[in-house]
Amino acid sequence: MATKYRLSPPGRDFLQLVERAALVNPFTEERKRINMRLSGLSDKFTELQQNEKGVKSVIERFKRLEETGRDNFNQGVWGS
C-alpha cells in the first residue's frame, strides 16, 4: 500500500489558491489579488512581475512535491 502524505495547512492553502487562480476570470481584480498572493510580491511590482514570480513559485512548489514523491494527489496528500 502506498504511503499517504498530508499537506501542511499552508501547503494546502497554497494549492487551493492555485486552483482558484485557474477558475477565476483572468481579467478581474480578484485574479490580480490572487496573482499577487501567489507571487509574494507587493503592489509596488508590476502585474507582469507578479505573474512571472507567481508562475515560478507554483513551479517550484510542484517540483518539491515531485522530488519527495508527493505529486500524486490521488494518494491523499490533501489531508483531512
N, C-alpha and C positions, 0 to 999 in steps of 0.2 A: 504494500500500500504506500502511496506517495505521501511524503511529509506535507502536512498542511501548515501554511505560514499565515501569520496575521500582520497586517499593516498597522503601523502606529497611527493614532488619531491624526497627527499632522500629515502623514503619508496618504491616508485615506482622504483627508480634506483636499490635498493637492490633486489627487486623481479625480475627485468629484468636480473640482474646478476645471480641470481639463475637459471632462465630459460636458460641463455646462458651456464651455467655450465652443465646443463642437456643435452644440444645439442652438445657441442663441444667434439671432440675426447679426451678421458681422458689421453692420452699419449703424449699430445703436450705441448709446452711451454705456449700456450695461457691458457690452463686449469690450469697449475701451477700458472700463474698470477691471474686467477680468484679465485682459492682456497686461495691464499694469501690475496686478497682483501676481500673475504668473512670472513676470519679469523680475519682480522685486525692486523695480526702479520707481523713482518718484515722478511726479508730473512735470518736473523740470527737464526730463528727457523727451525727445520727440516720439511720436507714435511709432515710427519706423524702428527707432532704437529699442523701444519697449517690446515691439513684436519680435524683433530679431533675438533679443535676450530671452524672451519668453519661450520661443521655439527651442533655443539652446538648452534652456532649463528643463523643458519637458524631455528632450532627447537624452540629456544626462541622467535624469531620474530613471527613464526606462532602461538605459544601459546598465545602471547599477542594479536594477531589478533582474535584468537578464544575467548579469555576471554572478549573481548569487542564486540563480535558479528559481527566482520568484516571479518570472514573467508569464506564467501560465495562470490566468485568472480563473480558470475552471477548477483549480485546486484549492480554492477557498482563501486566497490572500486577502480578501476584503474583510475578513473577520466578522464578528457578530456584534 
